[in-house]
Amino acid sequence: MSEYVKIKKGLNLKLVGEAVRTITELPVAGIFAIKPKDFVGITPKLLVKAGANVEAGTPLFYDKNDESVLFCSPVSGEVIEIIRGDKRVILEIRILADKDIKYRSCTPSDPNLLSEKEITEKLLKNGIWPFIRQRPYGTIANPKDRPKAIFISGFDTNPLAPDYDFIFSEKETDFQTGLDALKKLTTGKIHLNLKADSSPPAVFSQAQNVQINTISGPHPAGNVGVQIHHIDPINKGEVVWHINPQDVVIIGKLFSKGIFDAVRTIAVTGTQLEKTQYYKTIVGTTIKNILADAVLKKGDNRIISGSVLSGSQIPADGFLGFYDTQISVILEGNDYEFMGWLAPGFNKFSVSRTFFSWLSPNKKHNLNTNLHGEERPFVMTGQYEKVFPMDIYPVQLLKSILIEDIDLMEKLGIYEVVEEDFALCELICTSKIKSQEIIRHGLDMVRKEFS
């Protein structure tokens, strides 16, 4: 039976620079990269060397902690460089792509006729498994686990986020094939969660082998962690998997066509672009060509792979993150205003009523990265609770991590959250606490303790 969930706490951060509903497909050209740091908790072991020729779907490295989990090239071409950091940590595997992609193929098959073991092995051997992530910890799903449920969020409420209803407006038969494969991997339900006040495309509304739930409310209603919490919360010892709907299509193509086709439609957004629109590209693409087409404005810009709330800063010649479906470009906040928050302003954004933005709730703001202050003593203000729609005490959880009390972390709900769930808390925090970094530290601590 489908469920309806109404999220009351949260905040919709309305920004200038939303993507126009136009999709551009740029030629496959330039350099692609897979970044091991995109995958929490793995230790990469290389399977290729610089100079090697690869096809789309050729394994590049595996995880030393689980050698069955392979990470494959999204394109065909030549491995031109292995970028390493301190202590020779692998940062990037760069590939100069062919103009015409060649695929490492396997036999197409109907997932309905395969066993759980056969589906798992096919996903592992062809590099698709890393698209499936798990709670707790926000890591790649453990293929040895049997999750109690799988969650797919069919909408994104982050600022300037891509509109999945638009992306999936054309029927994707591979989406259903991907669902059929995922259904064999759980004894529970696949929850496909849709926005309550929208008209979802047929590919969502007519999906089979899923429980379709509707969710309303402000951000973070689109976060899968919030959805899990309200529909099928995680207790100690339980595991829930989740996956992006576009990656379900990638799974479907593996079974229907027998190839690793890592095509993804991303939203390129932000005030510092002349053209904001959608681009059809491939996982790990260089953003250099995209920014050239979108026309990057002059200025001290911050380029973010992902949302402005929880994405990663990358250079202008950097690469799209493995899980990201958005590029955001805003101004750096290096300017300092005389008198700071004491100066009156009608155009300033404020969650409280310090300024007058509350008089125009639908106004879109042009914000930069300025923190408007330094880190201060972490005191209880009641701010976090206004935007945190889980039955968890956010401040107490953060403080339990700071004192590294694992028993207290467990009692306060560490298993249900990841960094993005605290992004709004970090945004509105007058103490300027780096909540997302603290949450990741806590998750890593608990994972190492019990691994």
Backbone torsions as a table, in degrees:
resi	resn	phi	psi	omega
1	MET	NA	130.9	-179.0
2	SER	-69.2	155.9	-179.5
3	GLU	-121.4	152.1	173.6
4	TYR	-116.6	126.7	-179.0
5	VAL	-121.4	129.0	177.4
6	LYS	-110.1	116.0	178.6
7	ILE	-92.2	123.1	-178.5
8	LYS	-99.9	-34.5	-178.7
9	LYS	-92.0	142.3	179.5
10	GLY	149.9	-168.4	-178.6
11	LEU	-159.7	125.9	172.5
12	ASN	-91.7	109.4	179.1
13	LEU	-87.2	104.3	-176.6
14	LYS	-89.2	118.5	-178.0
15	LEU	-121.0	154.2	173.2
16	VAL	-75.5	143.5	174.7
17	GLY	111.9	25.2	179.3
18	GLU	-66.6	147.6	-178.3
19	ALA	-71.2	130.7	174.3
20	VAL	-70.1	147.4	-175.8
21	ARG	-79.1	67.5	176.1
22	THR	-136.2	134.1	179.5
23	ILE	-109.9	124.8	176.4
24	THR	-111.3	134.1	177.3
25	GLU	-110.8	109.1	-179.8
26	LEU	-83.5	151.6	176.8
27	PRO	-60.7	147.5	175.7
28	VAL	-71.9	113.2	-178.1
29	ALA	-158.0	154.8	175.0
30	GLY	90.5	-158.2	-172.2
31	ILE	-104.7	140.6	173.5
32	PHE	-116.9	157.7	-179.9
33	ALA	-146.9	142.1	169.6
34	ILE	-109.2	128.0	-174.5
35	LYS	-112.2	110.6	179.3
36	PRO	-55.3	-26.5	-179.1
37	LYS	-68.8	-12.9	175.2
38	ASP	-70.3	-16.1	-174.4
39	PHE	-110.9	110.2	-175.3
40	VAL	-66.5	130.8	169.2
41	GLY	82.4	5.6	-179.5
42	ILE	-95.4	156.0	172.2
43	THR	-120.5	105.3	-172.6
44	PRO	-74.9	142.6	173.5
45	LYS	-125.3	115.7	-173.2
46	LEU	-66.1	143.6	174.2
47	LEU	-115.3	-5.4	-179.8
48	VAL	-132.2	162.5	176.2
49	LYS	-121.4	162.0	175.5
50	ALA	-57.9	134.5	-177.8
51	GLY	100.5	-13.1	-179.5
52	ALA	-72.6	144.3	173.9
53	ASN	-95.3	134.3	-176.4
54	VAL	-130.7	158.8	171.6
55	GLU	-108.2	163.7	174.0
56	ALA	-63.8	118.0	-176.0
57	GLY	107.0	-2.2	176.0
58	THR	-76.5	128.5	179.0
59	PRO	-61.8	132.0	177.4
60	LEU	-99.9	-39.0	177.9
61	PHE	-159.1	168.3	175.5
62	TYR	-130.9	169.7	179.5
63	ASP	-89.5	123.1	-180.0
64	LYS	-60.5	-27.6	-179.6
65	ASN	-76.6	-21.8	177.7
66	ASP	-153.4	95.9	-172.9
67	GLU	-66.2	-11.8	179.0
68	SER	-76.8	-18.8	-177.8
69	VAL	-87.6	107.7	-178.0
70	LEU	-102.2	149.0	177.4
71	PHE	-120.3	120.2	-168.3
72	CYS	-111.1	160.9	177.5
73	SER	-70.8	133.6	178.4
74	PRO	-80.4	-12.1	-178.5
75	VAL	-138.3	168.7	171.8
76	SER	-96.5	152.9	-179.2
77	GLY	153.9	-154.7	-177.3
78	GLU	-113.3	132.4	172.6
79	VAL	-72.8	109.4	-172.8
80	ILE	-97.4	-19.6	-175.9
81	GLU	-163.8	141.4	170.6
82	ILE	-111.5	110.0	-178.4
83	ILE	-87.2	126.5	179.5
84	ARG	-120.3	153.6	177.9
85	GLY	-112.3	-151.7	178.5
86	ASP	-59.1	142.3	180.0
87	LYS	58.2	27.3	177.2
88	ARG	60.2	29.2	175.2
89	VAL	-67.2	133.0	-178.7
90	ILE	-75.9	120.8	-179.7
91	LEU	-99.7	-41.3	-178.0
92	GLU	-149.1	145.3	166.4
93	ILE	-113.2	111.1	-174.6
94	ARG	-98.7	138.5	-177.0
95	ILE	-129.1	126.9	173.0
96	LEU	-83.6	112.3	-169.3
97	ALA	-79.4	146.4	169.4
98	ASP	-72.2	153.3	176.1
99	LYS	-68.5	-35.0	175.8
100	ASP	-112.5	116.5	-173.2
101	ILE	-74.5	133.1	173.9
102	LYS	-105.6	136.7	-173.9
103	TYR	-109.2	139.5	169.1
104	ARG	-81.2	111.1	-169.1
105	SER	-98.2	157.4	171.6
106	CYS	-134.3	175.1	-175.7
107	THR	-74.9	122.8	174.4
108	PRO	-60.4	150.0	-178.3
109	SER	-155.8	158.3	177.5
110	ASP	-91.3	115.5	-177.7
111	PRO	-61.2	-23.0	178.7
112	ASN	-66.6	-20.2	-178.4
113	LEU	-100.5	2.4	-177.9
114	LEU	-106.8	157.0	176.4
115	SER	-84.8	169.5	176.5
116	GLU	-58.2	-44.0	-179.0
117	LYS	-62.5	-42.5	-179.3
118	GLU	-66.2	-39.9	178.6
119	ILE	-66.3	-44.3	179.4
120	THR	-60.1	-45.6	-179.5
121	GLU	-63.4	-38.8	-179.9
122	LYS	-66.7	-41.1	178.5
123	LEU	-66.3	-39.0	-179.5
124	LEU	-68.7	-47.9	-175.0
125	LYS	-67.6	-24.6	-175.9
126	ASN	-106.3	15.0	171.8
127	GLY	75.5	14.5	-178.6
128	ILE	-88.5	-23.9	-173.3
129	TRP	-55.9	-37.9	-178.1
130	PRO	-59.6	-16.2	177.2
131	PHE	-70.6	-19.3	-178.8
132	ILE	-93.5	122.1	-179.6
133	ARG	-116.3	168.2	-174.5
134	GLN	-132.0	155.2	161.4
135	ARG	-114.4	136.1	8.1
136	PRO	-79.1	172.5	170.5
137	TYR	86.7	-22.1	-179.0
138	GLY	67.5	33.6	-179.6
139	THR	-104.6	175.8	171.8
140	ILE	-62.4	138.9	-178.1
141	ALA	-60.0	142.3	176.3
142	ASN	-81.4	116.6	-177.2
143	PRO	-63.5	-14.1	178.8
144	LYS	-84.6	-12.5	-179.2
145	ASP	-82.7	162.4	172.6
146	ARG	-124.3	100.1	-173.5
147	PRO	-69.0	150.3	178.2
148	LYS	-77.3	-16.0	177.1
149	ALA	-166.5	161.0	174.3
150	ILE	-124.9	132.0	-177.5
151	PHE	-113.5	138.6	174.9
152	ILE	-130.5	117.2	177.3
153	SER	-89.3	115.7	-177.3
154	GLY	-86.6	13.4	176.3
155	PHE	-155.0	158.5	-177.1
156	ASP	-129.6	125.1	-177.6
157	THR	-103.1	6.9	176.8
158	ASN	-62.6	157.3	177.5
159	PRO	-57.1	129.6	177.2
160	LEU	61.4	22.1	-175.5
161	ALA	-66.7	155.4	176.6
162	PRO	-64.2	147.4	178.4
163	ASP	-93.7	105.9	-177.9
164	TYR	-67.1	-28.0	176.5
165	ASP	-61.7	-37.5	177.9
166	PHE	-73.5	-44.5	-177.9
167	ILE	-61.3	-38.1	-176.9
168	PHE	-98.4	20.6	-177.4
169	SER	-64.0	-29.2	174.5
170	GLU	-89.7	135.1	-174.9
171	LYS	-59.6	128.1	179.1
172	GLU	-112.3	99.1	179.7
173	THR	-64.9	-26.7	-179.7
174	ASP	-68.1	-22.3	177.7
175	PHE	-63.7	-44.4	179.6
176	GLN	-67.0	-37.6	177.5
177	THR	-61.8	-40.8	177.0
178	GLY	-63.4	-39.5	177.1
179	LEU	-63.3	-40.7	179.7
180	ASP	-61.5	-37.2	178.1
181	ALA	-69.9	-43.3	-178.4
182	LEU	-65.4	-32.5	-178.5
183	LYS	-60.2	-30.6	179.9
184	LYS	-74.0	-10.3	-173.6
185	LEU	-97.2	-0.9	-179.5
186	THR	-139.2	147.2	174.2
187	THR	-85.7	-11.8	-179.3
188	GLY	-98.7	-149.5	-175.5
189	LYS	-100.8	155.1	165.8
190	ILE	-98.5	117.7	-179.4
191	HIS	-96.9	114.0	173.9
192	LEU	-101.6	110.9	-172.2
193	ASN	-103.6	125.9	-175.7
194	LEU	-119.1	156.1	179.1
195	LYS	-72.1	133.2	-171.2
196	ALA	-67.5	-35.8	-173.4
197	ASP	-100.7	32.5	179.7
198	SER	-127.6	168.3	175.6
199	SER	-108.7	92.3	-174.6
200	PRO	-65.3	151.1	176.9
201	PRO	-66.4	161.8	-176.8
202	ALA	-59.0	-32.4	-178.6
203	VAL	-60.5	-28.8	176.1
204	PHE	-88.5	-52.8	-172.5
205	SER	-66.3	-26.5	-178.6
206	GLN	-104.0	13.0	-178.6
207	ALA	-64.3	141.7	179.7
208	GLN	-106.1	162.0	178.9
209	ASN	64.6	24.6	177.8
210	VAL	-135.4	160.5	168.0
211	GLN	-103.7	117.1	-178.1
212	ILE	-89.5	118.5	177.7
213	ASN	-111.5	151.6	177.2
214	THR	-115.5	139.7	-175.3
215	ILE	-133.3	134.6	177.4
216	SER	-123.8	159.7	176.8
217	GLY	125.7	173.2	-177.8
218	PRO	-77.2	172.2	173.0
219	HIS	-58.6	133.4	19.8
220	PRO	-102.0	42.4	-179.6
221	ALA	-58.1	-28.4	-179.9
222	GLY	-83.1	-8.8	178.2
223	ASN	-71.7	131.7	-176.7
224	VAL	-64.3	-28.5	178.5
225	GLY	-64.5	-40.2	176.8
226	VAL	-65.6	-40.3	-179.4
227	GLN	-66.1	-42.5	177.6
228	ILE	-61.3	-43.8	-177.5
229	HIS	-58.7	-38.5	-174.8
230	HIS	-90.6	-19.6	-175.8
231	ILE	-106.2	-44.9	-177.6
232	ASP	-150.4	73.6	-172.9
233	PRO	-61.5	153.8	-175.9
234	ILE	-94.1	129.3	171.4
235	ASN	-105.0	166.7	-179.6
236	LYS	-58.6	131.0	180.0
237	GLY	93.5	-9.5	179.4
238	GLU	-97.9	155.7	-179.1
239	VAL	-133.2	135.2	173.4
240	VAL	-125.5	136.0	176.6
241	TRP	-101.8	157.5	174.8
242	HIS	-148.7	157.7	-176.5
243	ILE	-154.8	146.3	177.0
244	ASN	-70.9	142.7	-178.5
245	PRO	-60.4	-31.9	178.0
246	GLN	-68.2	-29.1	178.9
247	ASP	-78.3	-22.2	171.6
248	VAL	-62.8	-37.7	177.5
249	VAL	-64.1	-39.2	178.2
250	ILE	-61.6	-40.6	175.4
251	ILE	-61.9	-44.5	-179.7
252	GLY	-59.6	-40.0	-179.6
253	LYS	-67.6	-31.3	177.0
254	LEU	-61.7	-40.7	-178.0
255	PHE	-81.6	-35.5	-176.5
256	SER	-82.7	-33.4	-176.2
257	LYS	-115.6	-15.4	179.4
258	GLY	75.6	27.0	-178.7
259	ILE	-135.5	157.9	173.1
260	PHE	-91.9	92.7	-177.1
261	ASP	-105.8	94.2	-171.6
262	ALA	-90.5	41.8	178.8
263	VAL	-73.0	140.0	179.6
264	ARG	-145.3	139.7	175.1
265	THR	-97.9	123.6	-176.2
266	ILE	-118.5	153.9	174.2
267	ALA	-96.1	127.5	177.6
268	VAL	-107.6	113.0	-164.4
269	THR	-134.5	170.5	173.2
270	GLY	121.3	160.1	-175.5
271	THR	-72.7	-18.9	-174.3
272	GLN	-96.1	24.3	175.5
273	LEU	-124.5	139.7	176.9
274	GLU	-71.5	-38.7	179.4
275	LYS	-120.1	122.5	174.4
276	THR	-113.2	120.0	-176.3
277	GLN	-160.6	-171.0	179.3
278	TYR	-100.5	146.0	177.7
279	TYR	-128.6	135.2	174.5
280	LYS	-92.5	115.8	-173.8
281	THR	-141.7	-159.9	-177.1
282	ILE	-130.4	146.4	178.9
283	VAL	-50.7	133.5	177.0
284	GLY	83.9	9.9	-176.9
285	THR	-65.6	150.1	169.6
286	THR	-69.2	140.7	179.6
287	ILE	-90.1	-1.8	-177.2
288	LYS	-59.0	-47.5	-179.4
289	ASN	-68.1	-35.8	180.0
290	ILE	-66.5	-45.1	-180.0
291	LEU	-67.2	-30.9	176.8
292	ALA	-66.1	-38.9	178.8
293	ASP	-74.3	-37.7	-179.7
294	ALA	-78.1	-14.4	178.0
295	VAL	65.1	96.3	178.7
296	LEU	-75.0	128.1	179.7
297	LYS	-73.8	157.0	177.5
298	LYS	-71.7	150.5	179.2
299	GLY	137.9	174.4	177.2
300	ASP	-85.6	93.5	-170.9
301	ASN	-99.5	148.9	169.3
302	ARG	-110.5	122.3	179.9
303	ILE	-103.2	127.6	-172.7
304	ILE	-123.4	126.9	170.8
305	SER	-86.9	105.2	-175.3
306	GLY	115.1	-161.4	-178.8
307	SER	-77.6	155.8	176.3
308	VAL	-65.6	-19.9	-178.1
309	LEU	-84.9	-34.7	-173.8
310	SER	-141.5	13.4	179.6
311	GLY	-79.9	-178.5	-178.3
312	SER	-114.2	134.8	177.7
313	GLN	-71.4	133.7	178.8
314	ILE	-134.2	156.8	176.9
315	PRO	-75.2	171.1	-177.5
316	ALA	-65.7	-18.9	175.7
317	ASP	-110.6	24.1	-179.3
318	GLY	-81.6	-165.3	-171.9
319	PHE	-131.7	147.0	178.3
320	LEU	-63.4	133.3	178.5
321	GLY	-64.8	152.9	-174.1
322	PHE	-58.8	-36.8	-176.5
323	TYR	-102.4	0.7	-171.8
324	ASP	-86.1	142.5	178.6
325	THR	-121.9	20.1	-174.1
326	GLN	-155.6	144.2	169.0
327	ILE	-120.7	129.8	-179.2
328	SER	-120.9	136.8	178.9
329	VAL	-129.4	116.2	178.0
330	ILE	-132.9	170.2	179.6
331	LEU	-75.8	145.5	169.8
332	GLU	-69.2	148.7	-179.1
333	GLY	-98.4	60.9	-177.2
334	ASN	-91.0	-3.0	179.7
335	ASP	-92.0	145.9	-178.4
336	TYR	-121.3	129.5	-175.8
337	GLU	-90.7	136.7	178.1
338	PHE	-61.8	129.5	-179.7
339	MET	75.0	-6.1	175.2
340	GLY	53.2	-129.6	-175.9
341	TRP	-70.3	-11.9	178.5
342	LEU	-73.4	-24.7	-179.1
343	ALA	-73.3	131.9	180.0
344	PRO	-67.8	154.5	178.7
345	GLY	-166.6	132.8	-179.8
346	PHE	-92.8	-15.0	-177.6
347	ASN	-105.2	5.2	-178.5
348	LYS	-84.9	143.3	178.2
349	PHE	-88.8	137.3	177.5
350	SER	-151.5	135.3	176.4
351	VAL	-73.7	-36.8	175.2
352	SER	-84.9	-168.0	179.4
353	ARG	-102.9	29.6	177.2
354	THR	-61.1	-42.2	175.3
355	PHE	-112.5	-163.1	-170.1
356	PHE	-111.8	18.4	-179.4
357	SER	-64.6	-23.3	179.7
358	TRP	-66.5	-18.4	178.0
359	LEU	-75.1	-20.2	179.7
360	SER	-127.8	75.5	-173.6
361	PRO	-64.2	-21.6	-178.1
362	ASN	-98.7	3.6	-179.1
363	LYS	-71.5	139.6	176.4
364	LYS	-94.2	135.3	-173.6
365	HIS	-108.3	151.1	175.8
366	ASN	-105.3	91.2	-174.5
367	LEU	-101.3	156.1	174.9
368	ASN	-118.8	-167.1	-173.6
369	THR	-92.9	6.6	-177.8
370	ASN	-60.6	128.8	-179.3
371	LEU	-81.8	-16.2	-179.4
372	HIS	55.5	47.0	177.3
373	GLY	142.7	171.8	179.9
374	GLU	-107.3	170.1	177.3
375	GLU	-64.2	136.0	-175.9
376	ARG	-127.1	174.4	177.0
377	PRO	-54.1	137.1	-176.0
378	PHE	-84.1	96.9	-177.7
379	VAL	-112.1	158.6	-179.9
380	MET	-83.3	118.8	-177.5
381	THR	-117.5	-14.5	-174.7
382	GLY	83.4	1.6	-178.6
383	GLN	-68.6	-46.7	-174.7
384	TYR	-58.2	-41.6	-175.3
385	GLU	-62.7	-22.7	-178.8
386	LYS	-74.1	-22.6	-176.2
387	VAL	-120.7	5.7	-175.3
388	PHE	-110.9	99.3	-170.5
389	PRO	-88.8	37.2	175.4
390	MET	-119.1	154.9	178.0
391	ASP	-82.3	60.8	-177.1
392	ILE	-138.3	145.1	175.2
393	TYR	-87.9	100.7	-171.5
394	PRO	-65.4	-42.4	-178.1
395	VAL	-66.1	-44.1	179.9
396	GLN	-63.6	-37.4	177.7
397	LEU	-63.9	-45.3	179.1
398	LEU	-60.7	-41.1	-178.5
399	LYS	-71.1	-31.7	176.0
400	SER	-66.1	-31.4	176.7
401	ILE	-72.0	-40.6	-179.2
402	LEU	-61.7	-32.1	177.8
403	ILE	-95.1	1.8	175.1
404	GLU	57.2	45.2	177.2
405	ASP	-98.8	95.7	-173.4
406	ILE	-65.2	-40.7	178.7
407	ASP	-59.7	-42.0	179.7
408	LEU	-69.3	-37.6	176.7
409	MET	-57.9	-44.8	-179.7
410	GLU	-61.3	-44.0	-179.0
411	LYS	-66.1	-28.7	-176.1
412	LEU	-93.7	3.2	169.9
413	GLY	99.7	27.9	-178.7
414	ILE	-60.5	-28.4	-176.4
415	TYR	-71.3	-16.6	-174.5
416	GLU	-95.2	-9.3	-170.1
417	VAL	-121.2	158.7	166.2
418	VAL	-136.7	-175.0	-172.9
419	GLU	-56.0	-47.1	-173.5
420	GLU	-61.2	-24.3	179.7
421	ASP	-68.8	-18.9	179.9
422	PHE	-106.9	10.4	-177.4
423	ALA	-63.3	-41.8	178.6
424	LEU	-67.9	-36.7	176.8
425	CYS	-59.2	-41.9	179.1
426	GLU	-66.9	-37.3	-179.1
427	LEU	-62.8	-45.3	-172.5
428	ILE	-92.6	-2.0	-172.4
429	CYS	-68.7	118.4	177.4
430	THR	-73.0	-17.9	177.8
431	SER	-86.0	-6.8	178.3
432	LYS	59.9	38.4	179.5
433	ILE	-78.6	135.1	179.2
434	LYS	-83.1	77.3	-173.1
435	SER	-61.3	-38.9	-176.1
436	GLN	-66.8	-39.3	177.0
437	GLU	-64.5	-39.1	-179.7
438	ILE	-65.2	-43.3	179.5
439	ILE	-61.5	-43.7	179.1
440	ARG	-63.2	-39.5	177.7
441	HIS	-60.8	-42.6	179.2
442	GLY	-65.3	-42.5	179.6
443	LEU	-63.9	-43.1	178.7
444	ASP	-63.6	-37.5	-179.5
445	MET	-64.5	-46.5	-179.0
446	VAL	-67.4	-40.6	-178.9
447	ARG	-62.8	-42.9	179.3
448	LYS	-68.7	-33.2	-179.7
449	GLU	-64.6	-37.5	-173.6
450	PHE	-108.7	7.1	179.4
451	SER	-86.8	NA	NA
